[in-house]
Amino acid sequence: MTHRVLLIACSNRKSNAPGLLPAVERYDGGLYRILRKSLAAGYWDLNNVLILSARYGLIDGKHPLPTYDQKLTERDIPMLRPKVQRDLVDRWEGMGRPQLLVCVSNLYIKLLSGCPALGNATIASNLPIGKMHAKVSEWVRPSVGESKRQGLWD
């Protein structure tokens, strides 16, 4: 099986727990719930998660985050794009050029436009949210037969 990495955007919905939390625990949107379920079941590795954050740029799923509220705006894109793209290429190459699934909003996809790491990526950004959730579920879980035997993905 080809090495795969999930690239998702931060979430407007966040845990209000005090102190620092790993990014996959701080963010609490639907994609994060799917991801945490797969991580807890041992089907996905946290090292295969990259996150685009309006405040922090490209981070991994373990990155410790405080509570914060910052949204990406069109004005932010020209300033953030070069660093985000350099960081993505560096991480992608450092991971052995894995296959990427990109699930970010249309605003966040502008940060990635023209990035060489997206050459053979699967882009799910234009999908309706339900289909995007389904795509992430497929990406981070075992085969359907195995998951049904485990009772994880009803």
C-alpha positions, 0 to 999 in steps of 0.5 A: 500500500502506498504511504498516504497522508491526510492534509486538512484545515483547522476547524472553527469548532475547537475544544475550550480545554485550558492549556495546550492540546495536540492539534487533533484534540484542539480542533473538533470539527467533523473531520477531526472526529472521524480522524480521532476515531481512526487514531483511537482504533489504531488504523491511522498514524498521527504522523500522517496528518498535516493541518493548515492553520490560519494562525500557525501555517502548516503544522502536524497533528501533534502540534500543541495549541492553546485556545485561539480564534483566528480565521483565514481571510483573502488578505492573509493568503499572499503573505502565508502562501510562500511559507505554507508551500515551502513547508509542505514541500519540505514535509512531503519530501521528508516523508518520502513523497506520499500520496496526499488527500487534501480536504480543505475549504476553497479559501485554504486551497488558495494557499496551496495553489501551484504547490508541487506537492499537489502534483498527484494529490487527491483533492476533495476540497470541492466536495459537499461536506458529507462527501468530504467526510466520507472520503476522509473516512475511506482514507483513514480506515481499514477495508470496509470488511475489516471495519465492520467486523470490528464494529467501528464504522457503522 
